Amino acid sequence: MDALNVVERHAEPSIFIFKDFHVFFGMEKREQDHQLVRKLRDMAGMLKQSRMPKNVVFLSPVVNLPMELEKEITVLEFDLPGVAE
């Protein structure tokens, strides 16, 4: 929550990268953090309307999105680089 508050208050154009954030969306033995999901939904509109562009990137080994965020988050999947790459 603290990290999302930093994103929300940051005044300059930025890209914020969150690694392994999927665990807060609920997995196996961990429950979904409903306050966090609500915060992201509220922030989505603000980020899209902001005069200073701010982007949030979630890096994750799995796609695990709450249904409430599916319309707000764009998923891009990339394979790991090969030997030549």
C-alpha positions as CSV (number, residue, x, y, z in Angstrom):
1,M,0.0,0.0,0.0
2,D,2.8,2.4,0.8
3,A,4.4,1.8,-2.6
4,L,1.1,2.6,-4.3
5,N,0.7,5.8,-2.2
6,V,4.2,6.8,-3.5
7,V,3.0,6.3,-7.1
8,E,-0.2,8.3,-6.4
9,R,1.7,11.3,-4.9
10,H,4.6,11.3,-7.4
11,A,4.3,14.5,-9.4
12,E,6.7,13.8,-12.4
13,P,6.2,11.6,-15.4
14,S,7.4,8.1,-14.4
15,I,7.4,4.4,-14.8
16,F,7.1,2.3,-11.7
17,I,8.0,-1.3,-11.8
18,F,6.7,-3.8,-9.2
19,K,8.2,-7.3,-9.2
20,D,6.3,-10.3,-8.0
21,F,3.2,-8.3,-7.1
22,H,1.0,-11.2,-8.1
23,V,1.2,-12.6,-4.6
24,F,-1.1,-9.8,-3.4
25,F,-3.7,-10.8,-5.9
26,G,-4.2,-14.2,-4.2
27,M,-2.3,-17.4,-4.8
28,E,-2.3,-20.8,-3.3
29,K,-2.1,-20.2,0.5
30,R,-2.3,-16.4,0.4
31,E,-5.6,-14.6,0.2
32,Q,-6.3,-11.7,-2.1
33,D,-5.6,-8.3,-0.6
34,H,-8.9,-6.6,-1.2
35,Q,-7.8,-3.1,0.0
36,L,-4.9,-3.3,-2.5
37,V,-7.2,-4.3,-5.4
38,R,-9.6,-1.4,-4.5
39,K,-6.6,1.0,-4.4
40,L,-5.4,-0.1,-7.8
41,R,-8.9,0.3,-9.3
42,D,-9.2,3.8,-7.9
43,M,-5.7,4.7,-9.2
44,A,-6.3,3.4,-12.7
45,G,-8.6,6.3,-13.6
46,M,-6.2,8.8,-12.0
47,L,-3.2,7.3,-13.9
48,K,-5.1,7.5,-17.2
49,Q,-6.2,11.1,-16.7
50,S,-3.0,12.5,-15.3
51,R,-1.4,15.4,-17.1
52,M,2.0,13.9,-16.1
53,P,2.0,10.4,-17.5
54,K,2.7,7.7,-14.9
55,N,2.8,4.0,-15.7
56,V,2.8,1.0,-13.4
57,V,4.4,-2.2,-14.7
58,F,3.9,-5.5,-12.9
59,L,6.6,-8.2,-13.6
60,S,5.4,-11.7,-12.7
61,P,6.2,-15.3,-13.6
62,V,2.5,-16.0,-13.7
63,V,-0.7,-14.2,-14.8
64,N,-2.9,-14.0,-11.8
65,L,-5.3,-11.0,-12.1
66,P,-8.3,-10.4,-10.0
67,M,-11.5,-10.2,-12.1
68,E,-11.9,-6.6,-10.8
69,L,-8.7,-5.5,-12.5
70,E,-8.9,-7.4,-15.8
71,K,-10.3,-4.3,-17.6
72,E,-7.7,-2.0,-16.1
73,I,-4.5,-4.0,-16.7
74,T,-3.0,-4.9,-20.1
75,V,-1.2,-8.2,-20.1
76,L,1.9,-8.7,-22.3
77,E,3.7,-12.0,-22.3
78,F,7.2,-12.5,-23.4
79,D,9.3,-15.7,-23.6
80,L,12.7,-15.9,-21.9
81,P,15.5,-15.0,-24.3
82,G,17.3,-17.8,-26.1
83,V,21.0,-18.4,-26.3
84,A,21.3,-16.3,-29.5
85,E,19.4,-13.4,-27.9
